[in-house]
Amino acid sequence: MTQKEHSRFDIRHKETLTLFLREYFELFFPDLSKDIRFETAKFLDKELISLFGEPEKQADDEDRHKITDALILLQIFLKRKPEWILIHWEQQSEKEKDFEKRMFHYFCGIYFRYQKPVFPIAMFTDPEKWKKPVKEKFSLSLKRYPICKFSYRLIKLKHYKAEEFEKRIEENPLAAAYLPLTDYPKKERPAIKAKAIKGVGRIAGGQRQATLFSLIQESIPLNGEEEKQFQELIRNDPVYKEVKMLQSVREVGIEEGIEIGIQKGMEKGMEKGRLIGKILMAQRVIRQAVYSEQELEIKSIDELKRLLAETEMKMS
């Protein structure tokens, strides 16, 4: 992947987490999901950026993560009492040297700022089967005197067998969305893509479905021969009729619209830019260009949220 493709891929994973936070924890941390009050979740993107600097003013790879990381404040029941905690989440599309040290640095900054428990998660979506695993722990000591020990939760999608996620598709759409990033024989790529798109076809249309569809397209680009097999599969097998529907012109419009949303988010600041991009995307899908980009730029975030809700209702 090029740097631009990496950034786009990373941002799509973050968008998925934002829209499917409950499903994410149900898939990977079912024990915690039972006690989390998801309705209290607040994504602290601006606060995370302010902790570690403005990414647009810096050039190295580490600063790119300030945009694609997520910091979430939410409540969880601990000893039958709701307590506020922070989730620091990061998506990684490639291995990184001393990654555990960087996660420790982030942990220290977040805990120092908020003085609340921090639950760090790193999800690796690279296609490689690691011969040497990434370290999940970091420690400091002085000779025989320990100073501190730190660990984070590492999710490596390629270490999951595809069958594990296929079994959970009916109960959790993220199992379908992440299916192309799991472990399966190369010859099954066309069938895996068809199963993944069929799985996200189970949820209602609109932004949530479009986001997962787009993520699948990014996760498993097919070559010419694979694309022929994929088209043959969805054309002749009635089991995959939903896939053919999602490959319609309307869904291609959604895919292109998400590209707009990502680009505008990068250009204008994540929250307002993402809203503008989503409205432009929705207008393209319903083929009604009510507002231009310039008209949207002068509106407040509350106005943009209202316009987005109104436009997405027309998509349903």
Buried (B, 14 or more C-beta within 10 A) or exposed (E): EEEEEBBBBBBBBBBBBBBBBBBBBBBBBEEBBEBBEBEEBEBBBEBBBEBBEEBEEEEEEEBBBBBBBBBBBBBBEEEEEEEBBBBBBBBBBEBBEEBBEBBBBBBEBBBEBBEEEBBBBBBBBBBEEEEEEBBBEBEEEEEEEEEEEBBBBBBBBBEBEBEEBBEBBEEBBBBBBBBBBBBBEEEEBBBBBBBBBBBBBEBEBBBBBBBBBBBBBBBBEBEEEBEEBBBEBBEEEEEBEBBBBBBEEBBBBBBEBBBBBBBBBBEBBBBBBBBBBBBBBBBBBBEEEBBEEEEBBEBEEEEBBEBBEEBBEEBE
